[in-house]
Amino acid sequence: MRQLKVVFRENPDYDYKSVSPVSTEIIPVNFATERNQMLSHLYTMIINGHLTIPEKYEKLIVSLITAQSNEYSFDTFDKEQAS
């Protein structure tokens, strides 16, 4: 995380407690607790055309197309089903 912030010329000692929802700062996110919201936002961004993935990343595109959540609420994500 620290290296990523340095590469993007951000303060590596940033206080994450003061992050704004409109901030463009890189912040760590715990996938174990935030996965539902992250998957929902990713799905919305792709469906609405806000995220475009270059065709050279074919494996990523196929993985995203074939990925399945076991429940509509995104409580679980079946990695085996997506491969």
TORNU-684098 format. One record per residue: residue in one letter; y, x, z of N, C-alpha, C in turn. Coordinates in steps of 0.05 Angstrom, whole numbers. Atoms other than C-alpha are relative to their C-alpha. Last residue first. Layout:
TORNU-684098
("A", (Y, X, Z), (Y, X, Z), (Y, X, Z))
...
***
This chain:
TORNU-684098
("S", (8, -25, 15), (-401, -254, -276), (-19, -6, -22))
("A", (-20, -9, 18), (-362, -316, -253), (-9, 24, -17))
("Q", (-3, 19, 22), (-421, -351, -221), (19, 10, -21))
("E", (24, -2, 16), (-435, -289, -179), (1, -19, -24))
("K", (-2, -23, 17), (-363, -287, -155), (-24, 3, -18))
("D", (27, -10, 7), (-367, -358, -128), (3, 23, -20))
("F", (-2, -10, 28), (-301, -372, -94), (-26, 13, -6))
("T", (18, -22, 6), (-298, -413, -30), (2, 7, -30))
("D", (10, -12, -26), (-246, -456, 2), (-18, 23, -5))
("F", (2, -29, 2), (-213, -466, -66), (-9, 13, 26))
("S", (-20, -11, -18), (-196, -538, -48), (1, 30, 0))
("Y", (-27, 3, 12), (-233, -563, -110), (21, 13, 18))
("E", (-13, 25, -8), (-297, -535, -81), (27, -1, -12))
("N", (21, 18, -8), (-346, -482, -104), (11, -27, 8))
("S", (-2, 4, -29), (-290, -447, -141), (-22, -20, 7))
("Q", (3, 27, -10), (-310, -423, -210), (4, 0, 30))
("A", (0, 1, -29), (-292, -362, -251), (-1, -29, 9))
("T", (26, 9, -10), (-312, -368, -324), (-1, -2, 30))
("I", (8, 25, 13), (-242, -366, -353), (-26, -11, 12))
("L", (-17, 21, -9), (-218, -314, -304), (-8, -27, -11))
("S", (5, 4, -28), (-277, -269, -316), (17, -23, 11))
("V", (25, 14, -2), (-270, -277, -391), (-7, -6, 29))
("I", (-4, 27, 11), (-197, -258, -387), (-25, -16, 2))
("L", (-15, 15, -20), (-212, -198, -343), (4, -29, -8))
("K", (19, 5, -23), (-267, -174, -390), (15, -16, 22))
("E", (19, 22, 6), (-220, -183, -450), (-18, -6, 23))
("Y", (14, 3, -26), (-165, -139, -422), (-20, -23, -2))
("K", (16, -24, -5), (-145, -116, -492), (-15, -1, 27))
("E", (28, 4, 10), (-124, -188, -505), (-17, 25, 5))
("P", (5, -11, 26), (-60, -178, -463), (-30, -2, -7))
("I", (16, -24, -2), (-56, -225, -403), (-6, 11, -28))
("T", (15, -6, 25), (0, -275, -402), (-15, 26, 4))
("L", (15, -25, -1), (25, -306, -338), (-15, 3, -25))
("H", (-18, -20, -13), (79, -360, -334), (-13, 28, 1))
("G", (-9, -20, 19), (42, -403, -385), (19, 21, 11))
("N", (-28, 5, 8), (38, -464, -340), (11, 21, -19))
("I", (-1, 25, 14), (-38, -460, -337), (28, -7, -10))
("I", (13, -3, 25), (-36, -386, -319), (2, -26, -16))
("M", (-15, -18, 17), (16, -393, -265), (-12, 3, -27))
("T", (-24, 13, 9), (-18, -454, -235), (17, 17, -19))
("Y", (8, 21, 19), (-86, -420, -232), (25, -14, -12))
("L", (8, -14, 24), (-55, -358, -199), (-7, -21, -22))
("H", (-24, -10, 14), (-19, -402, -149), (-7, 14, -26))
("S", (-14, 23, 9), (-83, -439, -130), (25, 8, -16))
("L", (14, 10, 23), (-122, -375, -125), (14, -24, -12))
("M", (-2, -19, 22), (-70, -344, -80), (-14, -10, -25))
("Q", (-27, 1, 11), (-64, -406, -36), (3, 18, -24))
("N", (-3, 27, 11), (-139, -410, -25), (27, -3, -14))
("R", (13, 3, 27), (-146, -335, -17), (4, -27, -13))
("E", (-19, 12, 19), (-94, -328, 39), (-13, -6, -27))
("T", (-13, 23, -11), (-140, -315, 99), (18, -14, -19))
("A", (19, 16, -16), (-192, -268, 71), (13, -25, 11))
("F", (14, 18, 17), (-143, -244, 17), (-19, -18, 16))
("N", (28, 1, -9), (-97, -214, 69), (-15, -21, -16))
("V", (10, 27, -4), (-32, -201, 33), (-30, 2, 7))
("P", (29, 2, -2), (8, -137, 36), (-8, -29, 5))
("I", (8, 5, -27), (80, -144, 11), (-31, -1, 1))
("I", (29, -1, -2), (113, -116, -51), (-8, -3, 29))
("E", (12, -23, -14), (186, -137, -51), (-31, -2, -1))
("T", (17, -13, 21), (209, -188, -103), (-13, 25, 12))
("S", (-1, -29, 1), (235, -234, -48), (-18, 11, -22))
("V", (-10, -7, 26), (242, -308, -62), (2, 30, -4))
("P", (17, 11, 21), (198, -329, -4), (8, 8, -28))
("S", (-9, 26, 10), (238, -282, 41), (-19, -10, -21))
("V", (2, 5, 29), (205, -225, 78), (8, -28, -7))
("S", (-25, 11, 10), (231, -210, 148), (0, -6, -30))
("K", (-6, 25, -15), (164, -200, 182), (25, -13, -11))
("Y", (10, 23, 15), (144, -149, 129), (5, -27, 14))
("D", (9, 19, -20), (189, -95, 158), (-8, -26, -13))
("Y", (-13, 26, 0), (194, -42, 104), (-12, -18, 21))
("D", (-1, 8, -28), (170, 28, 121), (13, -27, 4))
("P", (28, 2, -9), (148, 44, 49), (-1, -9, 30))
("N", (2, -13, -26), (220, 28, 25), (-29, -3, 11))
("E", (-6, 18, -23), (213, 9, -47), (-4, 16, 25))
("R", (-25, -8, -13), (217, 55, -107), (9, -19, 21))
("F", (-19, 20, 8), (161, 20, -145), (27, 4, 13))
("V", (-1, 0, 29), (117, 82, -140), (21, -19, -10))
("V", (-15, -24, 8), (135, 89, -66), (3, 0, -31))
("K", (-28, 4, -6), (114, 17, -52), (17, 24, -9))
("L", (-10, 20, 19), (48, 28, -87), (30, -5, 4))
("Q", (-4, -14, 25), (36, 92, -47), (11, -20, -21))
("R", (-23, -18, -3), (47, 55, 19), (6, 14, -27))
("M", (-24, 16, 0), (0, 0, 0), (25, 17, 0))
***
